[in-house]
Amino acid sequence: MSISAIQISADTAAPDTLHSAADTMHAIVGPGAAHGGGEKGAVDFTELLRHVQDAKQIDTPFGILHLPQFPPLHIAGLTLDMSVTKHVFFLWCAALILCVVAIAVARKNSRRPVPTGFGNLFELVVVFLRDEVAIPNMGSAGLKYMPYLLTTFFFILVMNLLGLIPWGASATGNINVTAGLAIIAFVVIQASAIRTQGFGHYLAHLTGGVHWSLWPIMIPIEILGLFTKPFALCMRLFANMLGGHIVIVSLLGLIFVFGSYFVALGPVSFVVGINFLELFVAFLQAYIFVMLTSLFMGLGMQAGEQAHGGHGHEGSVDHSS
């Protein structure tokens, strides 16, 4: 199983959104309450929002770890910052963990006719994605794209889970990371459609099958539709992963709003419950991203099968069943 290396550098994760949230908290609470009722040295709870932001350092139990920084590159009027940030670091960690675990499981399962332990769990997920996602959406022709679907699923899952451990961060809470995943999905979706339909029929489908007089209207709509699908994948994953962390930070911030330990039990209880919900969301969002990607791929592949003499998509699914 191949692992796609995605190296994306970003200074902040949705800085406008996070800064607006911080400003809103300051406006509602006021300077005094934001500092625990105006006590000197109290913690400003809006600083908790920095937990979900990208940064050039990582908080550890032993102090702050500063990440390597490099001078920006200026190419054709564009400035590229190739410095390592917190989200890039955890993205690399997710790729490394996935490589090590996947290779170890593959070697273990290759020596056993019946997988056991963690290898059995891994195979369970693989079979589920094959039988419930790839084949129903793309037919038996979609099996050739299983390495991509499996890599994407486990890669997103590991990145999501890293944000649930202490001092960790979810790289998928950075829109640059989800945009990178969506761009790769866009390329695979279009490549699978062209491979099945042929380039000529692929261009012809942009007309929507309408009269040529309506092409000036239909073609821009069809082209726009090509980009709305990966845009939806990008925003859905980003918003769900970032939103969960902001909710947790906001609940913890209530402790500093009221400036009392007596109200801590309520917010902390809710935070524990939301963390369990976030564990479910980590799996759910990885599944949704892969499921929708395979669905979009299947739409293009189905159109290609219909264009080549009616070798139906349903026939492929029934045969594989």
N, C-alpha and C positions, 0 to 999 in steps of 0.2 A: 504494500500500500504506500503510495507516494505521498509526501507531505509538501504542500505548496508553501513556499517561504514568502511571506508578505512583510516587507519592511517599510513601515510608514512612520514618518516623524511628524509630531504635532506638539505645539507648545501648550495648548489647552484643549479640553473637551467641552465644546459648546460654551465658550467663555461668556458670550452675551447672555445666554440663558442663566448660567450660574451667577453671574454678577447681578443680573436683575433680581434673582431670588434673594441674594444677600441684601441688596438695597431694599427690597420689600420687607424683609425681616427687620432691618434697622428702622424703617419707617413705622412699622406696626408696634414694635416693642419700645423703640426710643432708646437713646444712648444709655440712660441709666439702667433700664431693665435689661438691656442686652448684655450688661456687665453684671448681672446678678443683683439688681436693685441698687446699683450705683456704688457697690462696695469696691474699694480699691484693690486691684490685683485680681479681680474676678475674671473668669474666662469669657471671652466674647464667643457666644455659641455659633455665630455666623462663620467663625473660623473653621467649624466642622465641615463646611462645604468644600474646603480644600481637599478633603478626602476623596471626592469624586472628580476632582480636576487632574489634568495631566501636570506633571512637574518634572524638574530636572534633578530631583533627588528622591530617595525612597526612605520612608520612615521604617526603622527596624527596632527591635527591643534593645539594641545596643547603641542607638543614636541614629543620626541622619547619614545615609550613604549617598554621596554625590556621584552622579553618573558622568561618564565621559562626554565632554563637549568639544565640538569641532567648529572651526570657522565656517560661516555660510558660503555656499558656492553660488557664483553669479554666472548664469548661462543664458545668453540671448535675452537679457533684460529680466530674467526670472531669478529670484533668490531662493535657493534650496538649503534648508537647515537640516543637515544630516546628523545632528547631535542625538544621542540616546536619551529618551525620556522614560518616565515611569511606565507608561502604557506600552511603549516599544519593548522595554525590558521584560514585562510580563507576557507580551506576545511571543517573544523569543523563548521564554520559559515554557509557555504552553506548547510551542512547536517541539522543544527539546523533550518535554515529558511525553508528548504523544509519540515521538519517534522511538524513544526508549521502550515505552510500554508496548507499542504495536509490534516492534521487532521481537521483543521478548515473548509476547503472546503467540506470534506467528511461529517462532521456533519451538515453543512448548507444544502447540497444537499439532505441528508437523510430525512430532515424535509419538503422538498418542492418537489412536484411531477414534477414541471417544474423549473429547475435551473435558477437563475437570477444573474446578476452582474458578479462578479469574478468567481463564481461557474459555470456559463454558459460558460465562457471563458475556464476554466479548463476542463470542459466536452468536449468542442469542440476539444481541443488538444487530449484528450483521445480517442475520437471517430475517429479522423483523423489517429492516430497511429494504431488503431485497424483495420480500414477499408482499409487504404492505405499502411500500412507497414506489420503488422503481418499476416493478412489473405492472401494477395497476395503472400507473400514469403513463408509462412509456412502452409497455409490452415487453416481450422478450428481447427486442432490439435495445432496450435500455440497460441491459446487463453490462454492456461494454462501458457504461458510464458509472458503474458502481464504485470504482476506486476514487473518482472525484467526489461522489456523494458521501462516501464513508469518511474521507479525509475532511471534508467540510463539516460534517456533523460532529466528529470527535474534536476537531480543532476549535469550533465554536463552543462546544461543551466544556472543554478544559479551560478556555479563557473565561467563560462565565463562572466556573467553580472557583477559579483563583481569586475572584473578587469577594468570596465568602469567607476566606481564611483571614485571621488577624494579620494586619499590615500588608494585605494583598490588594490587588486592584483588578478590575474587569476591563480588559482592553476593548471589549465590545461596547463599553460605555463611552467610547471615543468615536465620533462620527467618521473620522478618517479611516479607522479600521473597518467599520461596517461598510463604508464606501468602497474600500479595496476589495472586500469580499463580494460586494454587489457587482463590481466591475468584472471580476473573474466569472461570476455567475452569468452576466450579460454575454461575455465572450463565448462561454460554453453553450448557452441557450441558442445563440445565433449560429454557432458552428454545427451543432447537432441538427438544426433545421436545414442549413445549407447542404450538409452531408446527406440528408435523407431526401430533400426535395430537388436538389440540383440548384445551381446559382440562378439559372434563368427563371425557374418556377418560383424561387424565393423572391426575386424582384417582382415577378408578376403578382404575387399575393399582396403586395403593397397597394395595388389598385382596388382591392376589396371585391373584385369581380363585378364592378359596376360599369355602366356605360362610360366611354372615354371622356365624355363631356363633364363627368363628375370627378375625374382624376385630380384636378387641381384642389379639390376639397378633400377627397379621400386619402390621397397619398400623404399629405402632412399629418392627418389624423393617425394613419397607420404607423408612420415614423415616430410620432409622439408616443404611441402605444408601446413601441419597442423599448423606450426608455422609462416609462412609468412603472414597468414591472420591476426592474432592478432598484429603482428609486424607492418603491414600496418595501422591498427587502431590506434596503439600507436603513430607512427610517424606523421600521418596525422593530428591528433588533436593537438599534441605538436607543430609541425612546423607552423600550421596556427595561433594558438593563440600567440605563441612567436613572429612570424614574423610580425604580425600587430603592436605589441607594439614597436618592434625595428624600424619599419618604422616611427612611430610617434616620437620616440626619435630622430631619424636621422634628420627628418624635423625640429624639434625644435632646433637641434644642429646647423643648418645653421645660426641661429641668432647669435650664438657665434662665428661661423667661420668668418662671415663678420664683426662682432663687431659693428653693426649699427642697430638702431631701425627702420630705413627706410625700411629694407628688412623684417621686422617681419610680415608685413601684408600678404605676400605671403605664407610663411611656416605655419602661424597660420590658414589661410584660408584652406590650404590643410589638416591640422591636424583636423579641424572641420569636413571636408568632410570624412576623413578616420575614424573618430570616429563613424559617422553614418554608414559607411560601416562595421565597427567592430561590431556594434549592429546587423546588418544582419548576419554577420559571426558567431556571438555567437549562434543564432538560427540554422543556416545552419550546423555548425559542430556538434551540438548535434543531429540534425536529421540524418546527414550522418553516424555518429557512430552507432546509433540505427538501421538505415536502413541496413547498411552492416552487422551488427551482426545478424539481423533477416534473411538476405539473406544467410549467411553462415550456420545458423541453418537450414534453409529450405533445403539447398542442402543435408545435412545429413539425414534429416527427409524424404525427397523425395526418397532417395536411400533405406531407410528402408521400405517405402510403396511398392516400386517396388519389393523388395525382399520377401514381404509377400503376394504374389499372385496378384499383379497388382492393388491394391486399389489406384488408381491414385491420384496424388497431384492435378491435375486439377479438378477432380471430387469433391474434398473437397472444392475447391475454388468456383466452380459453385453452389454447394449446399448451401454454406454460403451466396452467393450473393442473 
